[in-house]
């Protein structure tokens, strides 16, 4: 069983490394904000369909392995679906009443001491200036339900959205911020939590992401 796990981890690392290398020039500096062990929630802006590979490359650069929320349809694709399952990615039914159930899968990964990556916007950034826009509350709910788990913001800049850019190998610059202080909101820990409190926690998360996006943009 242990050998199988090591093989799966090695395969996952190799696939992420190769995919990120082919799709982007990934630039980041390793940071102590992402610990070598224990559960972590990473929250990031979402520019393109391929830049999750850049975020994944950042995570494995810290000798951790990322677990993303992935549209459930992807799990039915030949080969790719099997790879998603093997890598422990989290299926989500976006746009349906079942979408919130994906948080249970994310919580299970955290309880196993793993890294969970969330895009609070729940979709690609659509603002013309490419700054992250309004967010859904799932990331905040997950964080508030696990108040001892660090929530680390990641800002990225460089990948350009749109099909005409899909084959372009853009440079992706990523910045890692300090863990977000959500202690003023930790009383809201479940689905019945006060919506204003959860929204305020979401706004705090997005403000931290935007700060790192601006820093990544300035790195050019």
C-alpha positions in Angstrom: 0.0 0.0 0.0 2.8 2.4 0.9 4.7 1.6 -2.3 1.5 2.3 -4.3 1.1 5.6 -2.6 4.7 6.6 -3.4 4.2 5.6 -7.1 1.0 7.7 -7.3 2.7 10.7 -5.7 5.7 10.3 -8.1 3.4 10.0 -11.1 1.4 13.1 -10.0 4.5 15.2 -9.4 5.9 14.2 -12.8 2.6 15.0 -14.6 2.2 18.4 -12.9 5.9 19.3 -13.6 5.6 18.4 -17.2 2.2 20.0 -17.8 3.3 23.3 -16.1 6.6 23.3 -18.1 4.7 23.0 -21.4 2.0 25.5 -20.7 3.8 28.3 -18.8 7.1 29.7 -17.7 6.4 29.6 -14.0 8.1 32.1 -11.7 7.8 32.1 -7.9 9.9 32.1 -4.8 9.5 29.4 -2.2 8.0 30.7 1.0 7.8 29.5 4.6 4.1 30.5 4.4 3.4 27.1 2.9 4.5 24.6 5.5 6.2 21.3 4.6 3.6 19.3 6.5 0.1 19.6 7.8 -3.2 20.9 6.2 -3.2 24.2 4.2 -5.8 26.1 2.3 -4.4 28.0 -0.7 -6.7 30.6 -2.3 -5.9 32.2 -5.7 -7.2 34.2 -8.6 -8.2 32.3 -11.7 -7.1 33.7 -15.0 -7.1 30.8 -17.5 -8.0 27.2 -17.8 -4.3 26.2 -17.9 -2.9 28.3 -15.0 -3.9 25.8 -12.4 -0.8 23.9 -13.7 1.3 26.9 -12.7 -0.3 26.9 -9.2 0.3 23.2 -9.0 3.9 23.7 -10.0 4.3 26.2 -7.1 2.8 23.7 -4.7 5.1 20.9 -5.7 8.0 23.3 -5.6 7.3 23.4 -1.9 7.4 19.5 -1.9 3.6 19.3 -1.3 0.9 18.0 -3.6 -2.2 20.1 -4.5 -5.8 19.0 -4.4 -8.1 21.1 -6.6 -11.8 21.2 -6.9 -12.4 20.0 -10.5 -15.7 19.9 -12.5 -17.2 16.4 -12.1 -17.5 16.1 -15.9 -13.7 15.9 -16.1 -13.7 12.7 -14.1 -15.6 11.0 -16.9 -13.0 11.8 -19.6 -10.9 8.9 -20.8 -7.4 8.7 -19.1 -7.7 12.2 -17.6 -10.5 11.2 -15.4 -8.6 8.3 -14.1 -5.6 10.5 -13.4 -7.8 12.9 -11.5 -9.1 10.1 -9.3 -5.6 8.7 -8.7 -4.3 12.2 -7.8 -7.1 12.7 -5.2 -8.6 15.7 -6.9 -12.0 16.8 -5.6 -15.1 16.5 -7.9 -17.6 19.4 -7.8 -21.0 19.8 -9.5 -20.7 23.5 -10.3 -23.9 25.4 -10.8 -26.0 22.8 -9.0 -27.5 22.3 -5.6 -24.8 19.6 -5.0 -21.9 22.1 -5.4 -21.6 22.6 -1.7 -21.0 18.9 -1.2 -17.5 19.4 -2.7 -16.6 21.1 0.6 -16.9 17.8 2.3 -14.3 16.4 0.0 -12.1 19.3 0.6 -12.5 18.9 4.3 -11.5 15.3 4.1 -8.3 16.3 2.4 -7.5 18.8 5.1 -8.2 16.3 7.8 -5.7 14.0 6.1 -3.1 16.8 6.4 -3.1 17.8 2.7 -3.0 21.0 0.6 -6.3 22.2 -0.8 -6.4 24.8 -3.5 -9.5 27.0 -4.0 -10.5 29.6 -6.5 -13.0 31.7 -4.5 -14.4 33.4 -7.6 -15.6 30.0 -8.7 -15.0 30.9 -12.3 -12.4 32.6 -14.5 -11.8 36.3 -13.8 -13.8 38.3 -16.3 -13.0 41.9 -15.4 -11.2 43.7 -18.3 -8.3 44.6 -15.9 -8.0 40.9 -14.9 -8.2 41.7 -11.3 -10.2 39.1 -9.3 -13.9 40.0 -8.9 -16.7 39.0 -6.7 -16.3 35.7 -4.9 -18.5 32.9 -3.7 -18.4 32.0 0.0 -17.3 28.3 -0.2 -13.6 29.1 0.6 -14.6 31.1 3.6 -17.0 28.4 4.9 -14.3 25.8 4.6 -11.7 28.0 6.3 -14.1 28.9 9.2 -14.9 25.3 9.7 -11.2 24.6 10.1 -10.0 27.6 12.1 -6.5 26.2 12.9 -5.7 25.6 9.2 -3.7 28.4 7.6 -5.3 30.2 4.7 -2.6 31.4 2.3 -3.3 33.8 -0.6 -1.6 33.4 -3.9 -1.7 36.1 -6.6 -0.7 35.3 -10.2 -0.2 37.5 -13.2 0.8 36.8 -16.8 -1.4 34.1 -18.3 -3.9 35.6 -20.8 -7.4 34.4 -21.1 -9.1 33.4 -24.3 -8.8 30.6 -26.8 -6.4 32.5 -29.0 -3.9 32.4 -26.2 -4.2 28.8 -25.3 -1.2 27.7 -27.3 1.0 30.6 -26.1 3.5 29.8 -23.4 3.1 32.8 -21.2 5.1 33.6 -18.1 3.1 33.1 -14.9 4.4 35.1 -12.0 3.1 34.0 -8.6 3.3 35.7 -5.2 2.6 34.0 -1.9 1.2 36.1 0.9 1.1 35.7 4.6 -1.8 33.6 6.1 -5.0 35.5 6.3 -6.3 36.4 9.7 -9.8 35.2 9.9 -10.0 35.1 13.7 -12.6 37.9 13.8 -15.0 35.6 11.9 -14.4 32.2 13.5 -17.7 32.0 15.2 -19.3 31.3 11.8 -18.4 27.7 11.3 -21.3 25.9 9.6 -23.9 26.3 6.9 -26.2 28.0 9.2 -23.6 30.7 10.0 -24.6 34.3 9.7 -24.3 35.3 6.0 -22.9 38.7 6.7 -20.1 37.2 8.7 -19.3 34.7 6.0 -19.4 37.4 3.4 -17.1 39.6 5.4 -14.6 36.6 5.7 -14.9 36.2 1.9 -14.1 39.8 1.4 -11.1 39.5 3.6 -9.9 36.6 1.5 -10.4 38.4 -1.7 -8.6 41.5 -0.5 -5.5 39.4 0.4 -5.6 37.7 -3.0 -5.8 41.1 -4.8 -2.9 42.4 -2.8 -0.8 39.5 -4.1 -2.0 39.9 -7.6 -0.9 43.5 -7.6 2.5 42.4 -6.3 2.8 39.8 -9.0 1.9 42.3 -11.6 4.5 44.7 -10.3 7.2 42.0 -10.6 7.2 42.3 -14.4 
